[in-house]
Amino acid sequence: MSYARKYGEFERRGARVVGISVDPPDHNAAMVDKLLLPFPLLSDPQGALSRAYGVWDEEGRIAVPAIFLLDRSGIVRWLYAGRDFADRPEDDALLRAIDEIGEAGQSQPGPTETRVTAEEAEDSVRQERAAISLDHLRPYYRGVYYATVALKQRLAGLGAEGRDAIRQVSEYQRMVREQSEAIQQTIDMRRE
């Protein structure tokens, strides 16, 4: 499912989608344009918000991929923290969580907000890292996928432990395939 269709379904269920990245605003704007994202991508330049919600990876100086569902007062009602760049919950799990929150998400609006100035936003912890172009994302994910194929072949000879690891790698492959398909759909949409 394309990013636009996926997030459109979330918003139809009453969820407001906002992305947050430690990248500076110009990088985020380029990402929104590149992937045709139907939601804003805000800047958390020093990771303050990521640290506050416990999803900061100090070694990588970046937030782990995470999805939060907050109610209107800013209370986290659901959290999925991924282990790596491809680790995302399935769409159905997210939709179920949105539906389960239901009326719990209707609490009174509160003063929850984090603000940074434009100057602070430009001083990102990821200033030195260039964004991957859309044309390079497909081969990148393809390489990740084929690395997991090789890994599964190596694990096959390890007996029961290998079978459990193969199941985990298979789940990882599913996530990589989903991301790759969404990227291809975005490429196709850009051509139209």
C-alpha positions as CSV (number, residue, x, y, z in Angstrom):
1,M,0.0,0.0,0.0
2,S,1.4,3.4,-0.9
3,Y,2.3,5.9,1.8
4,A,-0.6,8.2,0.7
5,R,-3.2,5.4,0.8
6,K,-1.9,4.0,4.1
7,Y,-1.9,7.3,6.0
8,G,-5.1,8.3,4.4
9,E,-6.7,5.3,6.1
10,F,-5.2,6.3,9.4
11,E,-6.6,9.8,9.1
12,R,-10.1,8.5,8.1
13,R,-10.1,6.7,11.5
14,G,-9.4,10.0,13.3
15,A,-5.6,9.7,13.6
16,R,-3.5,12.8,12.7
17,V,-0.2,11.6,11.2
18,V,3.0,13.6,11.8
19,G,6.5,12.4,11.2
20,I,9.4,13.5,13.3
21,S,13.1,13.3,12.3
22,V,16.4,14.5,13.7
23,D,17.2,15.7,10.2
24,P,17.2,19.5,9.6
25,P,14.0,21.0,8.1
26,D,15.4,21.2,4.5
27,H,16.3,17.5,4.6
28,N,12.8,16.7,5.9
29,A,11.2,18.9,3.2
30,A,13.2,17.0,0.6
31,M,12.0,13.6,2.1
32,V,8.4,14.7,2.0
33,D,8.8,15.7,-1.7
34,K,10.8,12.6,-2.6
35,L,8.4,10.1,-1.1
36,L,5.2,12.2,-1.7
37,L,4.4,11.9,1.9
38,P,0.9,13.1,2.7
39,F,1.8,14.4,6.2
40,P,4.3,16.9,7.6
41,L,7.8,15.8,8.7
42,L,8.9,17.8,11.6
43,S,12.4,18.4,12.9
44,D,13.7,17.2,16.4
45,P,17.2,18.4,15.6
46,Q,19.0,17.4,18.9
47,G,16.7,14.4,19.7
48,A,15.0,16.1,22.6
49,L,11.6,14.6,21.9
50,S,13.1,11.2,21.1
51,R,15.0,11.3,24.4
52,A,11.9,12.4,26.3
53,Y,9.9,9.4,24.9
54,G,12.8,6.9,25.4
55,V,13.5,6.1,21.8
56,W,16.9,7.7,21.4
57,D,19.9,5.6,20.3
58,E,22.8,7.5,21.7
59,E,25.4,5.4,19.8
60,G,23.7,6.0,16.5
61,R,22.8,9.6,17.5
62,I,19.3,9.0,16.1
63,A,15.9,7.9,17.2
64,V,15.0,4.3,16.7
65,P,12.1,4.0,14.3
66,A,9.0,4.4,16.5
67,I,5.3,5.0,16.1
68,F,3.3,6.6,18.9
69,L,-0.4,7.0,19.2
70,L,-1.2,9.9,21.5
71,D,-4.5,11.2,22.7
72,R,-5.4,14.9,22.4
73,S,-3.8,15.7,25.7
74,G,-0.4,14.2,24.7
75,I,-0.7,11.0,26.6
76,V,1.0,8.1,24.8
77,R,-1.7,5.4,24.4
78,W,0.3,3.0,22.2
79,L,4.0,2.7,21.3
80,Y,5.9,0.6,18.8
81,A,9.6,1.0,19.0
82,G,11.5,-0.7,16.1
83,R,14.8,-2.4,16.4
84,D,16.2,-1.1,13.2
85,F,15.3,1.0,10.1
86,A,13.0,-1.6,8.5
87,D,11.2,-2.6,11.7
88,R,7.6,-1.3,11.5
89,P,4.3,-2.7,12.7
90,E,2.0,-4.1,10.2
91,D,-0.7,-1.8,9.0
92,D,-3.5,-3.9,10.5
93,A,-1.9,-3.7,13.9
94,L,-1.7,0.1,13.7
95,L,-5.3,0.3,12.5
96,R,-6.5,-2.0,15.4
97,A,-4.6,0.2,17.9
98,I,-6.2,3.4,16.5
99,D,-9.6,1.7,16.8
100,E,-9.0,0.4,20.3
101,I,-7.9,3.9,21.5
102,G,-11.2,5.2,20.2
103,E,-12.8,7.4,22.9
104,A,-9.6,7.3,25.0
105,G,-8.1,9.6,22.5
106,Q,-10.8,12.2,23.1
107,S,-9.5,13.6,26.3
108,Q,-9.2,17.4,26.8
109,P,-6.5,19.2,24.8
110,G,-3.5,20.0,26.9
111,P,-0.3,22.1,26.8
112,T,1.9,19.3,25.5
113,E,4.4,20.7,23.0
114,T,8.0,20.9,22.2
115,R,9.3,23.9,20.3
116,V,12.6,24.7,18.8
117,T,13.7,27.8,16.9
118,A,14.6,27.8,13.2
119,E,18.2,28.2,14.2
120,E,18.1,25.3,16.6
121,A,16.4,23.2,13.9
122,E,19.2,23.8,11.5
123,D,21.7,22.6,14.1
124,S,20.8,18.9,13.7
125,V,22.7,15.9,15.0
126,R,22.5,14.5,11.5
127,Q,23.8,17.6,9.6
128,E,26.6,15.6,8.0
129,R,24.5,12.8,6.5
130,A,23.0,13.3,3.1
131,A,19.6,11.8,2.3
132,I,19.4,8.8,0.1
133,S,17.7,9.6,-3.2
134,L,14.5,7.8,-4.2
135,D,16.4,6.2,-7.1
136,H,18.9,4.7,-4.7
137,L,16.3,3.5,-2.1
138,R,15.1,0.5,-4.2
139,P,18.6,-0.9,-4.8
140,Y,19.3,-0.3,-1.1
141,Y,16.4,-2.3,0.0
142,R,17.1,-5.0,-2.6
143,G,20.6,-5.3,-1.2
144,V,19.2,-5.6,2.3
145,Y,16.7,-8.3,1.2
146,Y,19.4,-10.4,-0.6
147,A,21.6,-10.1,2.5
148,T,18.8,-11.7,4.5
149,V,18.5,-14.5,1.9
150,A,22.2,-15.3,2.3
151,L,21.8,-15.1,6.1
152,K,18.9,-17.6,6.0
153,Q,21.0,-20.0,4.0
154,R,23.8,-19.9,6.6
155,L,21.3,-20.4,9.5
156,A,19.7,-23.4,7.8
157,G,22.4,-25.7,9.2
158,L,22.1,-24.7,12.8
159,G,19.2,-27.0,13.8
160,A,16.5,-25.7,16.1
161,E,18.3,-22.5,16.9
162,G,18.7,-21.9,13.2
163,R,15.0,-22.5,12.5
164,D,14.0,-19.9,15.1
165,A,16.5,-17.4,13.7
166,I,15.2,-18.1,10.2
167,R,11.7,-17.3,11.4
168,Q,12.9,-13.9,12.7
169,V,14.8,-13.2,9.5
170,S,11.7,-14.1,7.5
171,E,9.7,-11.5,9.5
172,Y,12.5,-9.0,8.8
173,Q,12.3,-9.9,5.1
174,R,8.5,-9.2,5.1
175,M,9.1,-5.7,6.6
176,V,11.8,-5.0,4.0
177,R,9.5,-6.2,1.1
178,E,6.7,-3.9,2.4
179,Q,9.0,-0.9,2.5
180,S,10.4,-1.7,-0.9
181,E,6.9,-2.0,-2.4
182,A,5.8,1.3,-0.9
183,I,8.9,2.9,-2.4
184,Q,8.1,1.4,-5.8
185,Q,4.5,2.7,-5.6
186,T,5.9,6.2,-4.8
187,I,8.3,6.0,-7.8
188,D,5.3,5.0,-10.0
189,M,3.2,7.8,-8.6
190,R,5.9,10.3,-9.3
191,R,6.0,9.1,-13.0
192,E,2.3,9.7,-13.4
